[in-house]
């Protein structure tokens, strides 16, 4: 039996919420991501797995800071010291946009040690683990630098994207044909699958520009497991098939779009050919709490929000407060008091008021050729509060018009 951990989308460098840790001088969110990755590594070492598969996006950008590189190196070297081989797929965030520049993970392939397999171009190889050989087909993020586009210089962006998708599918099929069907095989890739569900920050990517593959182009024989990265939600896109097609998801929350999702990694066991099982292992993560409430007329709005905050467990969490203000109510919330009430939180992402405006009633249409009586009838029909006085008001107005006309004749 071959046992391995599958994870992805660490995104060291996501520092959009939090503060500088006074003990280390490092941003608290960077420490959160390091803790999450170390949880995965602790699990891998404790369960004595044969392999650690990381399916891309180690960093937020292709130019990580020295601190981010140090922390990632420190984490992965623990696996090396434990004798666990590491397969690293280069993701879209790890890839520089300029041709010829090294990606952010190239340093691991340059280390004078065995056990690091950095995949920056489509490739296939065999790793001899403590429990036998494993075949790896690695497909990094399909950037334009990885494929020859000489014949598509004047093609449209959509045509090039379609060409890249077809090329990647063809490359995977060719690698699959050359695999030994008797040896366990893993396809590890950082890619977009057509039926995948986006969750948080990656929704902001322009979906039409991503090369997209179908599940049927990935879950093919003789693969035993498809280890994917790129989408941040854990999901198996081939639940009715015998080959698991799995996004492990991100190991920490990137933004509030992921606040309700469980974060973790997969512990995979290839028991024999055509018999692969996996377990999603949840990682303890920083809570993201969004408080949504509608203020009630007649009581102090600040006190209403304080009571709701106190009823929520916000200690050491990232908090966002969204409150709806009725149209007839003035927004008099004391923001300073709310900030003091949230002192136990590690960060306040925002205190956002939403004013519920009354819809404007459209007046009944008046026409220039209407006489005064018709205009008055139209006006009072749009004023329900004057319904009981309508006839008398119209009568008095007409009498006043008659008197004015009589005076002008004199």
Secondary structure, DSSP 8 states (H G I E B T S, - for coil): -EEEEEE----BT--SS--B-TTTSSBHHHHHHHHHHHHHHHHHHHTT-SEEEE-S--BSSSS--HHHHHHHHHHHHHHHHTT-EEEEE--GGGS-SSTT---TTHHHHTSSSSSEEEESS-EEEEEEETTEEEEEEEE----TTTS--GGGTTS-HHHHHHHHHHHHHHHHHHHHHTS-TTS-EEEEEE-EETT----SGGGGS-GGGS-EE-HHHHS-TT-SEEEEES-SS-EETTTTSSSEEEE---SS--SGGGTTS--EEEEEEEEETTEEEEEEEE-----EEEEEEE--TTS-HHHHHHHHHHTS--TT-EEEEEEEE-TTS-----HHHHHHHTTTSSEEEEEEEEE------------TT--HHHHHHHHHHT-GGGGGGHHHHHHHHHHHHHHHHHHHH-
